[in-house]
Each structure stands twice: as C-alpha cells, then as structure tokens.
C-alpha cells in the first residue's frame, strides 16, 4: 500500500500564523498597484496623512510589506500617485466644459456635477493630501501642479468664450485662475472633511459663482 507524502506546512507569517492563500496568490502588476492605492484611499478616509505608514497600508491588502516597494518608492510617492489618479478623473469631468461641444451653460452644468461627484467620492482623500502638501515638497508640487493644470485649461476656454462673444469685460486668465483656486478651497472645505456637505448644495453654489461671473446669468 502506497503512503501519501505529508503535506508541506504553510510558511508562518510575521505574527506566527500560516499565511493565507490570498496572501500568496499571484496577481497582475496593475491589480496589485490598484489594491495598494485602494488601501491607501481607505486609510485616508479615516485618518490623516501624517499617520499613514507602509505597514498600515499593506495591512489592508492581501500582499506582504515588501510588495509595496515594487510599485512605490515611499508613502510620498504613493500620495503623488493618488493625486494623479483622482486628478485624471476630475479633469475628465471638467473637460465637459473645456471641450465646449454643446451649449456652454449645459456643458458647465455637466462639468460641475461631474467634478462634484468625484469630490464626493474622493474628497476626504484629497483633503488629507492637501493638508499634508504644505509639509511635503513633492506632494505639494504634484497637488499644486494639478490645480494649475485646471487654471490653464479654464483660462484657455474662457479666452475662447471671449473670442466667441459669450464672455466679456474680464481678464480671462486671472478670473479663471481665481475661480479654479476658489473651487479647490470650497470643494476641500465642503467635501474634503467630515461631515461632508450635501453635493446638490455644492453643485448649485458652484453653478451660481461660475455662471454669474462668466456669463452674467443664473439660468438653470
């Protein structure tokens, strides 16, 4: 009668227990990176950036601590990648107005609603990173660079609207810059902290400010 070889015991984890299959499974680099970013977002919805550590983030994933350094240099690089990812979502929404495909007021309404929706989902994370930016040059440069990208895009579109005769009597570049930085601060205070404001109120407020400033009307 043949005998079955004894099963190889699972390697113990750092706390002395056997590592779970989930910890050992292989995944694509894209999925692994996304899991780490998601864990960092989850952390920053609950606690400030100054308390974020590699150990805290990786404890919320199915990967080991060394896996973090395959994808990120350090926690500051992680914050930069979070800003870049959320920034892409925000810019996609704002582009509904920047592209100027339809009625400018309808386009602006769609853009404001889209940006507010992204902030409602990710605002606590952006708020935590914005608070940390003043103490971290790399994070600050990335965060401010995101806002300045919006300033440039908004200024270019306001100049186009001015040339088309839909906007008049303003310094397009400076007004656009003022509006974008106002947007950033208002969204951070409204949706980047707990308790978050009602998104509908945020949309109506931003609509009034942008439309009355640029188009001189509160239609809609």
C-alpha positions as CSV (number, residue, x, y, z in Angstrom):
1,X,0.0,0.0,0.0
2,X,1.4,3.4,-1.0
3,X,1.8,6.1,1.5
4,X,1.0,9.7,0.9
5,X,3.7,12.2,1.5
6,X,2.9,14.6,4.3
7,X,1.6,18.0,3.2
8,X,4.2,20.8,3.3
9,X,3.1,23.2,6.1
10,X,2.3,26.7,5.1
11,X,5.0,29.2,5.8
12,X,4.3,31.1,9.0
13,X,3.5,34.8,8.7
14,X,5.1,37.5,10.7
15,X,2.6,37.0,13.5
16,X,3.3,33.3,13.7
17,X,0.2,32.1,11.9
18,X,0.1,30.4,8.5
19,X,-0.1,32.8,5.5
20,X,-3.5,32.7,3.9
21,X,-3.9,31.6,0.2
22,X,-4.9,35.2,-0.5
23,X,-1.6,36.5,0.7
24,X,0.3,34.0,-1.6
25,X,-1.8,34.3,-4.8
26,X,-0.2,35.9,-7.8
27,X,-1.8,38.9,-9.4
28,X,-1.1,41.2,-12.3
29,X,1.0,44.3,-11.6
30,X,-2.0,46.5,-12.5
31,X,-4.2,44.8,-10.0
32,X,-1.6,44.8,-7.3
33,X,-0.9,48.5,-7.7
34,X,-4.6,49.2,-7.7
35,X,-5.1,47.2,-4.5
36,X,-2.4,49.3,-2.7
37,X,-3.8,52.6,-3.9
38,X,-7.3,51.4,-2.8
39,X,-5.9,50.5,0.6
40,X,-4.3,54.0,0.9
41,X,-7.5,55.7,0.0
42,X,-9.4,53.7,2.6
43,X,-6.9,54.7,5.2
44,X,-7.0,58.4,4.3
45,X,-10.8,58.4,4.5
46,X,-10.4,57.6,8.2
47,X,-7.1,59.1,9.3
48,X,-4.7,62.0,8.4
49,X,-1.8,61.6,6.0
50,X,0.8,62.1,8.8
51,X,-0.4,58.7,10.3
52,X,-0.1,56.8,7.0
53,X,2.7,54.3,7.0
54,X,3.7,51.4,4.7
55,X,2.7,48.9,7.4
56,X,-0.7,50.5,7.8
57,X,-1.4,50.4,4.1
58,X,-0.2,46.9,3.4
59,X,-2.1,45.5,6.4
60,X,-5.2,46.4,4.4
61,X,-4.1,44.4,1.4
62,X,-3.5,40.8,0.6
63,X,0.2,41.4,-0.1
64,X,3.3,41.4,2.0
65,X,5.0,44.6,3.1
66,X,8.0,44.2,0.7
67,X,5.5,44.2,-2.2
68,X,4.9,47.9,-1.6
69,X,8.3,48.8,-2.8
70,X,7.8,47.1,-6.1
71,X,5.3,49.8,-7.1
72,X,6.1,52.8,-4.9
73,X,9.3,54.4,-3.5
74,X,7.7,55.6,-0.3
75,X,4.5,56.9,1.1
76,X,5.1,60.3,-0.5
77,X,5.3,58.7,-3.9
78,X,2.1,56.8,-3.0
79,X,0.3,60.2,-2.3
80,X,1.6,61.6,-5.6
81,X,0.1,58.6,-7.5
82,X,-3.2,59.1,-5.6
83,X,-3.4,62.7,-6.7
84,X,-2.5,61.9,-10.3
85,X,-5.3,59.2,-10.4
86,X,-8.0,61.3,-8.9
87,X,-6.8,64.3,-10.9
88,X,-7.4,62.4,-14.1
89,X,-11.0,61.7,-13.1
90,X,-11.5,65.4,-12.2
91,X,-10.1,66.6,-15.5
92,X,-12.2,64.2,-17.5
93,X,-15.3,65.7,-15.8
94,X,-14.2,69.3,-16.2
95,X,-13.5,68.7,-19.9
96,X,-17.2,68.5,-20.4
97,X,-17.0,72.3,-20.3
98,X,-13.4,72.7,-21.6
99,X,-14.3,71.0,-24.8
100,X,-17.2,73.3,-25.5
101,X,-19.2,70.8,-27.6
102,X,-22.7,72.0,-26.9
103,X,-24.5,74.9,-25.1
104,X,-21.9,76.4,-22.8
105,X,-24.2,76.6,-19.8
106,X,-25.3,73.0,-20.2
107,X,-21.7,72.0,-20.6
108,X,-20.8,73.9,-17.4
109,X,-23.6,72.2,-15.5
110,X,-22.4,68.8,-16.6
111,X,-18.8,69.7,-15.6
112,X,-19.7,71.0,-12.2
113,X,-21.9,68.0,-11.5
114,X,-19.1,65.6,-12.6
115,X,-16.4,67.3,-10.6
116,X,-18.6,67.4,-7.5
117,X,-19.4,63.7,-7.9
118,X,-15.7,62.9,-8.0
119,X,-15.1,65.0,-4.9
120,X,-18.0,63.4,-3.1
121,X,-16.2,60.0,-3.6
122,X,-12.6,61.0,-3.2
123,X,-12.8,64.4,-1.3
124,X,-11.7,63.0,2.0
125,X,-8.6,61.6,0.4
126,X,-7.8,64.8,-1.5
127,X,-8.4,66.8,1.7
128,X,-5.9,64.7,3.7
129,X,-3.3,65.1,0.9
130,X,-3.9,68.8,0.6
131,X,-3.4,69.2,4.3
132,X,-0.1,67.3,4.0
133,X,1.1,69.2,0.9
134,X,2.3,72.1,3.0
135,X,4.8,69.8,4.7
136,X,6.0,67.7,1.8
137,X,7.6,69.5,-1.2
138,X,7.0,66.5,-3.6
139,X,3.3,66.1,-2.7
140,X,2.9,69.9,-2.7
141,X,4.4,70.2,-6.2
142,X,2.1,67.5,-7.6
143,X,-1.0,68.8,-5.9
144,X,-0.4,72.4,-6.9
145,X,0.5,71.2,-10.4
146,X,-2.9,69.6,-10.7
147,X,-4.7,72.8,-9.7
148,X,-2.5,74.9,-12.1
149,X,-3.4,72.5,-14.9
150,X,-7.0,73.3,-14.3
151,X,-6.2,77.0,-14.2
152,X,-4.5,76.8,-17.6
153,X,-7.4,74.8,-19.2
154,X,-10.0,77.1,-17.7
155,X,-8.2,80.2,-18.9
156,X,-7.8,78.9,-22.4
157,X,-11.5,78.1,-22.6
158,X,-12.6,81.4,-21.2
159,X,-10.4,83.1,-23.8
160,X,-12.2,81.0,-26.4
161,X,-15.6,82.0,-25.0
162,X,-14.4,85.7,-25.0
163,X,-13.4,85.4,-28.7
164,X,-16.8,83.9,-29.4
165,X,-18.6,86.8,-27.8
166,X,-20.1,84.8,-25.0
167,X,-17.9,86.2,-22.2
168,X,-16.9,89.9,-22.0
169,X,-15.4,92.5,-19.7
170,X,-13.0,90.3,-17.7
171,X,-9.3,89.4,-17.6
172,X,-9.8,85.8,-18.8
173,X,-6.7,84.3,-17.4
174,X,-6.8,85.9,-13.9
175,X,-10.5,85.4,-13.5
176,X,-10.1,81.7,-14.5
177,X,-7.3,81.3,-12.0
178,X,-9.3,82.9,-9.2
179,X,-12.3,80.7,-10.0
180,X,-10.3,77.4,-10.0
181,X,-8.5,78.1,-6.8
182,X,-11.8,79.2,-5.2
183,X,-13.2,75.9,-6.4
184,X,-10.4,73.9,-4.9
185,X,-10.8,75.6,-1.5
186,X,-14.6,75.3,-1.5
187,X,-14.6,71.7,-2.5
188,X,-12.0,70.8,0.1
189,X,-13.9,72.5,2.9
190,X,-17.3,71.1,1.7
191,X,-16.4,67.6,0.6
192,X,-12.8,67.1,1.9
193,X,-13.8,66.9,5.5
194,X,-16.4,65.2,7.7
195,X,-19.3,65.8,7.8
196,X,-19.4,66.3,4.0
197,X,-21.8,68.8,2.6
198,X,-24.8,67.8,0.5
199,X,-23.5,67.5,-3.1
200,X,-26.6,69.2,-4.5
201,X,-25.9,72.3,-2.5
202,X,-22.3,72.3,-3.7
203,X,-23.3,72.0,-7.3
204,X,-25.8,74.9,-7.0
205,X,-23.3,77.1,-5.3
206,X,-20.5,76.5,-7.8
207,X,-23.0,76.9,-10.7
208,X,-24.1,80.3,-9.4
209,X,-20.5,81.5,-8.9
210,X,-19.1,80.3,-12.3
211,X,-22.1,81.2,-14.5
212,X,-22.8,84.6,-13.0
213,X,-19.1,85.5,-13.1
214,X,-18.5,84.4,-16.7
215,X,-21.9,84.6,-18.4
216,X,-23.8,87.1,-16.2
217,X,-26.8,84.9,-15.7
218,X,-28.1,82.3,-13.3
219,X,-30.1,80.3,-15.9
220,X,-30.9,76.8,-14.8
